[in-house]
């Protein structure tokens, strides 16, 4: 199964790209130089990694998302639940509540999500 987890700097670059859908790759190089102090080669390496993960595509030097940030986060959450909690959201919630408790606001939200859906 393909995993979509990316590193911290890849995520920072991805957020820049999600905010600027349809940006030219040359503009990405300039933006990353300003934001992160990256050289052109570093920027293209990071962009290649993001395309290999299936998050973005670079066609005719225009970078566009293949999946939204929300889709990416949902896929990461599913992968984590599958890997660490035997695919069970209930196991995740139980482990969290037993160790950290839960606020009334979170409990109300969970009730709404699970029982009113």
Buried (B, 14 or more C-beta within 10 A) or exposed (E): EEEBEBEEBBBBBBEBBBEEEEBBBEEBBEBBBEEBEBEBEBBBEBBEBBBEBEBBEBEEEBBEBEBEBEEBEEBBEEBEBEEEBEEEBEEBBEEEEEEEEEEEEEEEEBEEEEEEE
